[in-house]
C-alpha cells in the first residue's frame, strides 16, 4: 500500500528519482515559493508596524500642536476668502 503522496512501487521508474526533470520540462510545482513569499510579506508587515508604533509613541506632541493650530488657520483662510469675494462683487 502506497503512502500518502508517494508513488506506488509498480508505477515508479527504476533509476529515476522523483526530483529529476526531463529537458525542457518544468519542475513540479511546490509550495516552497508560496510559503517563502507569504512569510516574507508577514515579516515586512511586522517590521513596518514596529516602526510605525515606535514613531507614534515618540512623536505624539507634534501632531497635537499641529491640530491645535488648525482652528486659527481655518479662521484666517475664511476671512481671506470673504475679503476676496467682497472685492470681486464690488
C-alpha positions in Angstrom: 0.0 0.0 0.0 1.5 3.3 -1.1 1.9 6.1 1.5 0.1 9.4 1.1 1.6 11.5 -1.7 4.1 8.7 -2.8 4.1 6.8 -6.0 3.5 3.1 -5.8 6.4 0.7 -6.5 4.6 -0.6 -9.6 4.4 2.9 -11.2 7.9 4.2 -10.2 10.6 4.3 -12.8 13.8 2.4 -11.9 16.9 4.5 -11.8 15.0 7.8 -11.9 14.3 10.0 -8.9 11.1 11.9 -8.4 13.0 15.2 -8.5 14.5 14.5 -11.9 13.0 16.7 -14.6 13.2 16.0 -18.3 15.0 18.5 -20.5 12.7 21.4 -21.4 10.0 20.4 -18.9 9.0 22.5 -15.9 9.8 21.2 -12.5 6.9 20.0 -10.4 5.3 23.0 -8.6 6.0 23.1 -4.9 4.6 25.2 -2.1 8.0 26.4 -1.0 7.9 29.6 -3.1 4.4 30.4 -1.8 5.5 29.8 1.8 8.6 32.0 1.4 6.5 34.8 -0.3 3.9 34.7 2.5 6.5 34.6 5.3 8.4 37.4 3.7 5.3 39.5 3.4 4.4 38.9 7.0 7.9 39.8 8.2 7.8 43.0 6.1 4.4 43.9 7.6 5.7 43.3 11.2 8.8 45.5 10.6 6.6 48.2 9.1 4.2 48.0 12.1 7.0 48.1 14.6 8.5 51.3 13.0 5.0 52.9 12.8 4.3 52.2 16.5 7.7 53.5 17.5 7.1 56.7 15.5 3.7 57.2 17.0 4.9 56.7 20.5 7.9 59.1 20.1 6.1 62.0 18.4 2.6 62.4 20.0 3.1 66.1 20.9 4.0 67.1 17.3 0.6 66.1 16.0 -1.2 67.7 18.9 0.5 71.0 18.3 -0.4 70.9 14.6 -4.0 70.1 15.5 -4.2 73.0 17.9 -3.3 75.5 15.2 -5.9 74.3 12.7 -8.9 76.4 14.0 -6.9 79.6 13.8 -5.7 78.8 10.3 -9.2 78.0 9.2 -10.5 81.3 10.6 -7.7 83.2 8.7 -8.5 81.4 5.5 -12.2 82.1 5.8 -11.6 85.8 6.3 -9.3 85.9 3.3 -11.9 84.2 1.2 -14.6 86.6 2.4 -12.5 89.6 1.5 -11.7 88.1 -1.9 -15.4 87.6 -2.5 -16.2 91.2 -1.4 -13.6 92.6 -3.7 -14.9 90.5 -6.6 -18.5 91.5 -6.1 -17.8 95.3 -5.9 
